């Protein structure tokens, strides 16, 4: 008997379509399919390793870094000073507030200066290190305040504090250098301007001296004094002319009253002061009396009358000759002499001579003053142009001298205005000595690791339930909200 063993024939294995793998990869499997769990656990372990390995390595290997902080403040008020110099002028200086201008921010300027290469190089040199080893400070501006917050890092608390102090020292040294350079530049330009003003004053003074030597006029005040003197001379000339007119009129009236002129009156008084003439005049009078008596008794041709007349004529001729010799007058003028000046008439003759002397004195004074007036007028005419030019030069000299003195005072006062371009800055907080390192920040690293781990698990959970979520979204009615 033949026994044949029959073996089960295995059904042929059917290959799953490739589209099924793609669909499973995209949409996932069922929620109850625990066959996927090993893969998800592997992804979770791998993801946690990728997250925590760098964090742990960073915390283990990163060097400790300490941060020292300091704060600077810019006072907001300005400063002003005024100086009055007697006889020279006024000098004032004003340092405006650091925040007076909206176009320029001093805090921004100082922020850039704190990070300038010169500051960093000077700070590194003071610490004895290279500039690249020092690093750059972190500068923060506090809004709505004039505070500047500066932070500096180091590998130890002391090193961080030392670097912050070095930055501040270099910063203030550079500020002093900038301010000194500004003052020196201003002083140099001021000295140049002062030299120009000095040259202007010297040039004007030289022109004034040259004009004074040429014209003989020392100042405008002198010309004004000459004008005043000329006006006084004009007044004196008018007064003397009136006085002379008065004296001349009085002499003319008295001459008319006496019937003779001043020369005859002077000659008469001179003759009657001569004893010889008086004797001849008395003899003539005696012979005149004898002639009158003889004429009364005899005729004109009687010998006694003729003898008396001859005696009278001889005495009269001798008296006239003597009078001509004494007075020096011609014979016709001697005949006009007053032969009876005794009594009141003699006083009138003397008064006439006195008034004529006064008239002559007044005339001489008037002539002298008139001559002085003419000379004064000629002098004023010659100095008028020079006085006008001298007045202009003196005004220019006064202006130049005032500008020169003001420039000197301004140059001296500007030395105190050292905060004009670089405002005053003060240290509000000294560099701190940190108690704990600022880097690496362990709390931040752990928080980042925990957050990354949480996000990894969230993503894995979303991957596990994606099929259910996608199916619900695909089969959701179109009208569902």
C-alpha positions in Angstrom: 0.0 0.0 0.0 1.3 3.2 -1.1 0.9 6.1 1.2 1.5 9.5 -0.2 2.1 12.3 2.2 0.6 15.5 1.2 2.2 18.7 2.3 0.3 21.9 2.5 1.1 24.1 -0.3 1.8 27.6 0.8 -0.1 30.3 -0.9 1.9 32.5 -3.0 2.9 35.7 -1.2 1.4 38.8 -2.8 3.5 41.9 -2.9 1.9 44.9 -1.3 1.6 47.8 -3.6 4.2 50.5 -3.3 1.5 53.0 -2.9 0.6 51.5 0.4 3.9 52.3 2.0 3.7 55.9 0.8 0.2 56.1 2.2 1.2 54.6 5.5 4.2 56.9 5.7 2.0 59.9 5.1 -1.1 59.0 7.0 0.2 56.6 9.6 -1.5 53.5 11.1 -4.4 52.8 13.4 -4.3 54.1 16.9 -4.4 50.6 18.3 -1.5 49.4 16.2 1.2 48.9 18.8 3.6 47.6 16.2 4.6 51.2 15.6 5.7 51.8 19.1 9.3 50.6 18.8 9.9 53.0 15.9 8.4 55.9 17.9 10.5 55.0 20.9 13.6 55.0 18.7 12.8 58.4 17.2 12.1 59.7 20.7 15.5 58.4 22.1 17.3 59.7 19.0 15.7 63.1 19.2 16.4 63.4 22.9 20.0 62.5 22.3 20.3 65.1 19.5 18.8 67.7 21.8 20.6 67.1 25.1 24.0 66.0 23.8 24.9 69.5 22.5 23.4 71.2 25.6 25.3 68.9 27.9 28.5 69.3 25.9 28.1 73.1 25.9 27.5 73.2 29.7 30.5 71.0 30.2 33.0 72.6 27.9 32.0 76.3 27.6 34.3 78.6 29.7 32.8 80.7 32.4 32.1 84.3 31.6 31.4 87.1 34.1 29.7 90.4 33.3 30.5 93.7 35.0 28.0 96.5 34.5 28.3 100.3 35.0 26.0 103.2 34.3 26.8 106.7 33.1 24.6 109.8 33.3 24.6 113.1 31.4 23.3 116.0 33.6 20.5 117.8 31.7 21.1 121.4 32.8 23.5 123.9 31.1 25.9 126.3 32.7 26.5 130.0 32.0 29.0 132.7 33.1 29.3 136.4 32.4 32.2 138.7 33.0 32.0 142.5 32.9 35.3 144.3 32.2 35.3 148.0 33.0 36.3 150.1 30.0 36.6 147.0 27.8 33.3 145.3 27.5 31.5 142.2 28.5 32.4 138.5 27.9 30.0 135.7 28.5 30.1 132.0 28.0 27.2 129.5 28.0 27.2 125.8 27.8 23.8 124.7 26.6 22.1 121.6 27.9 23.2 118.3 26.4 19.7 117.7 25.2 18.9 121.2 24.0 19.2 120.1 20.3 17.0 117.6 18.8 19.4 117.1 15.8 22.3 115.7 17.9 22.0 113.1 20.7 24.9 113.1 23.1 24.0 109.6 24.3 24.3 108.2 20.8 27.6 110.1 20.4 29.0 108.6 23.6 27.7 105.2 22.7 29.7 105.2 19.5 32.7 106.6 21.3 32.6 103.8 23.9 33.1 101.3 21.1 35.7 103.3 19.2 38.9 101.6 18.3 41.0 104.2 20.2 39.0 103.5 23.4 39.4 99.8 23.0 43.1 100.0 22.1 43.8 102.3 25.1 41.9 100.0 27.5 43.7 96.9 26.2 47.0 98.6 26.5 46.3 99.6 30.1 45.5 95.9 30.8 48.5 94.6 29.0 46.5 92.5 26.5 45.7 92.6 22.8 42.7 94.5 21.6 41.0 91.3 20.2 41.3 89.7 23.6 39.5 92.6 25.3 36.3 92.4 23.2 33.8 95.2 22.8 31.6 96.6 25.6 27.9 96.2 25.3 26.3 99.7 25.4 22.6 100.2 26.0 20.7 103.5 26.1 17.8 103.7 28.5 14.8 105.2 26.9 13.4 108.5 28.2 16.5 109.0 30.3 20.0 110.3 29.9 21.5 107.0 31.2 24.1 104.9 29.4 24.4 101.3 30.6 27.7 99.6 29.8 28.5 95.9 30.2 31.9 94.3 29.9 32.7 90.5 30.1 35.6 88.6 31.6 36.7 85.2 32.6 36.6 86.1 36.2 34.7 88.7 38.3 37.9 90.7 38.9 38.8 90.6 35.3 35.4 91.8 34.2 35.5 94.6 36.7 39.0 95.6 35.6 38.0 95.6 31.9 35.0 97.8 32.7 37.2 100.2 34.7 39.7 100.3 31.9 37.0 101.1 29.4 35.8 104.0 31.6 39.3 105.3 32.2 40.0 105.2 28.4 36.7 106.8 27.7 37.2 109.8 30.1 40.8 110.2 29.0 39.6 110.4 25.4 36.9 112.9 26.4 39.5 115.1 28.1 41.7 114.9 25.0 38.8 115.8 22.7 37.8 118.7 24.9 41.4 119.9 25.1 41.8 119.6 21.4 38.6 121.6 20.9 39.7 124.3 23.3 43.2 124.4 21.6 41.6 124.7 18.2 39.2 127.4 19.3 42.1 129.2 21.0 44.2 129.0 17.9 41.5 130.4 15.7 40.8 133.0 18.4 44.4 134.0 18.4 44.4 134.3 14.7 41.4 136.6 14.9 43.0 138.5 17.8 46.1 139.0 15.7 44.0 140.4 12.8 42.1 142.7 15.2 45.5 143.8 16.7 46.7 144.6 13.2 43.5 146.5 12.4 43.9 148.6 15.6 47.6 149.3 14.9 46.8 150.3 11.3 44.1 152.6 12.4 46.3 154.1 15.1 49.1 154.6 12.5 46.7 156.4 10.2 45.5 158.6 13.0 49.1 159.5 14.0 50.0 160.3 10.4 46.9 162.5 10.0 47.7 164.3 13.3 51.2 165.0 12.2 50.1 166.3 8.8 47.2 168.5 10.0 48.4 169.4 13.5 45.0 168.4 14.8 45.2 166.0 17.7 41.6 165.1 18.2 38.1 165.9 17.2 37.6 167.4 20.6 40.4 169.9 19.8 38.6 170.8 16.5 35.4 171.3 18.5 37.3 173.5 20.9 38.7 175.5 18.0 35.1 176.0 16.7 34.0 177.1 20.1 36.8 179.6 20.2 36.0 180.8 16.8 32.4 181.4 17.8 33.6 183.3 20.9 35.9 185.4 18.7 32.9 186.2 16.4 30.9 187.3 19.4 33.8 189.4 20.7 34.4 191.0 17.3 30.7 192.0 17.2 30.9 193.4 20.7 34.1 195.4 20.0 32.6 196.6 16.7 29.6 197.9 18.6 31.8 199.5 21.3 34.0 201.1 18.6 30.9 202.5 16.9 29.8 203.9 20.2 33.2 205.5 21.0 33.5 206.9 17.5 30.0 208.5 17.7 30.8 210.1 21.1 34.1 211.5 19.8 32.4 212.9 16.7 29.6 214.5 18.7 32.1 216.1 21.1 34.2 217.4 18.2 31.1 218.9 16.7 30.3 220.6 20.0 33.8 222.0 20.4 34.2 222.9 16.8 37.6 221.3 16.5 39.0 217.9 15.9 41.0 215.7 18.2 44.4 216.7 16.7 43.7 220.4 17.4 42.5 219.6 20.9 45.6 217.6 21.6 47.8 220.4 20.2 46.0 223.0 22.2 46.5 221.2 25.5 50.1 220.6 24.6 50.7 224.2 23.9 49.1 225.4 27.1 51.3 223.0 29.0 54.4 225.0 27.6 55.4 228.0 29.7 57.1 229.9 26.8 54.0 229.7 24.7 51.9 230.9 27.6 54.2 233.8 28.1 54.0 234.8 24.4 50.3 234.3 24.5 50.1 236.6 27.6 52.3 239.2 25.8 50.1 239.0 22.8 47.1 239.6 25.0 48.7 242.6 26.6 49.6 244.1 23.2 46.0 243.3 22.0 44.7 245.3 25.0 47.1 248.2 24.2 45.9 248.1 20.6 42.3 248.2 21.6 43.0 251.2 24.0 44.9 253.1 21.3 42.3 252.4 18.7 39.7 253.8 21.1 41.6 257.2 21.4 43.2 257.5 18.0 42.7 256.7 14.5 43.9 253.7 12.7 46.9 255.6 11.2 48.0 257.2 14.4 51.6 256.3 15.3 50.6 254.8 18.7 47.9 252.6 17.1 50.4 251.5 14.5 53.1 250.7 17.2 50.6 248.8 19.3 49.4 246.9 16.2 53.0 246.0 15.2 53.8 244.9 18.7 50.7 242.7 18.7 51.5 241.2 15.3 55.0 240.5 16.4 54.0 238.7 19.6 51.3 236.8 17.7 53.6 235.8 15.0 56.1 234.6 17.6 53.4 232.7 19.4 52.2 231.0 16.2 55.8 230.1 15.2 56.4 228.6 18.6 53.1 226.7 18.4 54.0 225.4 15.0 57.4 224.2 16.3 55.8 222.6 19.4 52.9 220.9 17.7 54.5 220.2 14.4 51.3 221.4 12.7 51.3 223.5 9.5 50.5 227.2 9.8 46.9 226.9 8.7 46.2 224.2 11.3 48.0 226.2 14.0 45.6 229.1 13.2 42.7 226.8 14.3 44.1 226.3 17.8 41.8 227.2 20.7 43.5 230.1 22.4 41.1 230.0 25.5 41.1 226.4 26.9 40.8 227.5 30.5 38.0 226.3 32.7 35.3 223.9 31.5 36.5 224.1 27.9 39.8 222.7 29.0 38.0 219.8 30.7 36.0 219.2 27.5 39.2 219.1 25.5 40.7 216.6 28.0 37.5 214.5 27.8 37.7 214.6 24.0 41.3 213.3 24.2 40.3 210.6 26.7 37.4 209.5 24.6 39.6 209.4 21.5 42.1 207.3 23.3 39.4 204.9 24.3 38.1 204.9 20.7 41.6 204.2 19.4 42.0 201.4 22.0 38.6 199.9 20.9 39.6 200.2 17.3 42.9 198.4 17.9 41.3 195.7 19.9 38.6 195.3 17.2 41.3 195.1 14.5 43.3 192.5 16.6 40.2 190.4 17.2 39.2 190.7 13.6 42.6 189.5 12.5 42.4 186.6 15.0 39.0 185.7 13.6 40.2 185.6 10.1 43.2 183.4 11.1 40.8 181.2 13.1 38.5 180.9 10.1 41.4 180.0 7.8 42.6 177.5 10.4 39.2 175.9 10.6 38.8 175.8 6.9 42.2 174.0 6.6 41.4 171.5 9.4 37.8 170.8 8.5 38.5 167.9 6.1 41.2 166.6 8.5 38.7 166.8 11.4 36.1 164.8 9.4 38.6 162.2 8.5 40.0 162.1 12.0 36.5 161.6 13.3 36.0 158.6 11.0 39.3 157.2 12.0 38.7 157.6 15.7 35.3 155.9 15.3 36.9 153.1 13.4 39.6 152.9 16.1 37.0 152.7 18.9 35.2 150.0 17.1 38.4 148.1 16.3 39.6 148.5 19.9 36.2 147.3 21.3 36.2 144.3 19.0 39.8 143.5 19.9 39.1 143.7 23.7 35.9 141.7 23.3 37.9 139.0 21.3 40.4 138.8 24.0 37.8 138.5 26.7 35.8 136.0 24.7 39.0 133.9 24.0 39.7 133.8 27.7 36.1 133.0 28.8 35.7 130.3 26.1 38.4 128.3 27.9 35.9 127.6 30.7 33.3 126.3 28.2 34.8 122.9 27.9 31.4 121.1 27.7 30.1 122.9 24.6 30.6 120.0 22.1 31.2 117.1 24.6 28.7 117.4 27.5 29.5 116.6 31.0 29.1 112.9 31.8 29.3 111.3 35.3 29.6 107.7 36.6 26.3 106.9 38.2 27.3 103.3 39.1 30.8 102.0 39.4 31.7 98.8 37.6 30.2 96.0 39.5 31.9 92.9 40.8 29.7 90.0 39.5 28.9 87.2 42.0 27.9 84.5 39.5 28.9 83.8 35.9 26.7 85.3 33.2 27.7 82.6 30.6 27.0 79.7 30.2 23.4 80.3 31.4 22.5 76.9 32.8 18.9 77.8 33.5 18.4 79.1 30.0 20.1 75.9 28.5 17.9 73.6 30.5 14.8 75.6 29.7 15.7 75.4 26.0 16.3 71.6 26.2 13.0 71.0 28.0 11.2 73.1 25.5 12.8 71.2 22.6 12.0 67.8 24.2 8.5 68.9 24.7 8.1 69.9 21.1 9.7 66.5 20.1 7.1 64.6 22.0 4.3 66.8 20.7 5.5 66.0 17.2 5.6 62.3 17.9 2.1 62.3 19.3 0.9 64.2 16.3 2.6 61.6 14.1 0.9 58.7 16.0 -2.6 60.1 15.7 -2.3 61.7 12.2 -4.4 58.9 10.5 -7.4 59.6 12.7 -7.1 63.3 12.3 -6.7 63.1 8.5 -9.5 60.7 8.2 -11.9 62.8 10.2 -10.9 65.9 8.1 -11.4 64.0 4.8 -14.8 62.5 5.8 -16.1 65.7 7.4 -19.3 66.8 5.6 -18.9 69.8 3.4 -21.6 71.7 5.3 -20.1 71.1 8.8 -18.8 74.0 10.6 
